[in-house]
């Protein structure tokens, strides 16, 4: 018997990843279209995209029958000098998401949503090596220790001050991307401090088997992201020097069910391990190519429904 799973979406489906991008759609439009696509919830998106105003955002969500399942820190987790900025974002994001109505808690869900999803970003040397474990530079001992200390500080602040579960998301183009880095960070940060948000697309992009990785970290995975990868486009971008989000703008991420990830096996595994809670669909794109968002979300939802989600 499967535990209940609610499928949500994220603003990155509209190309919202970099808040300085002048082509981003208004946040109200994202809410309108998320509701029109039949979702009851979505992520907050990158820091600074939606207003840090619980009353305003709460009213907009309520009017559309939506809830927020997670906030996001997507920033440089490596630099010790960035600690205060990371903690400021933690406080502001957590204050906002906890001021909103909390999503329902499902059977099999270990921690109550909304979560704080934590991802490393902002390093050219890793961005251009996304997906290439053999060419991606690794942090030295001091750099790794500094990153671990930053993540621990964020997770403990979210937990102790706001009652929010932080989940670490290995991300293509960041310093936690590949199997050795995932194994190392899971060993260095205990489960009582932080969980994992494993993303099927980022795992595949980094050369890992999503099913086997989800199985290995079943006891640490509190939240999941779903993507799919266009195999031909992946082979193309892996042969070039290209940034991760530029590869996304070229269509390396496709609607779920049209790519190479075996979602029937993912469904069987999640039933086997008793996962319940929230899964968020993501399909990064260039925001100037957002006219296909609703069709792509409908295709992903329909495929997942037919696959048992």
Secondary structure, 3 states (H helix, E strand, C coil): CCCCEEEEECHHHHCCCCCCCCCCCCHHHHHHHHHHCCCCEEECCCCCCCCCCHHHHHHHHHHHCCEEEEEEEEECCCCHHHHHHHHHHHHHHHHHHHHCCCCCCCCCCCCCCCEEEEEECCCHHHHCCCCCCCCCCCCCHHHHHHHHHHHHHHHHHHHHHHCCCEEECCCCCCCCCCHHHHHHHHHHCCCCCCEEEEEHHHHHHCCCCHHHHHHHCCCCEEEEEECEECHHHHHHHHCCCCCHHHHHHCCCEECCCCCCCCHHHHHHHHHHHCCCEEEEECCCCCHHHHHHHHHHHHHHHHHHHHCCC
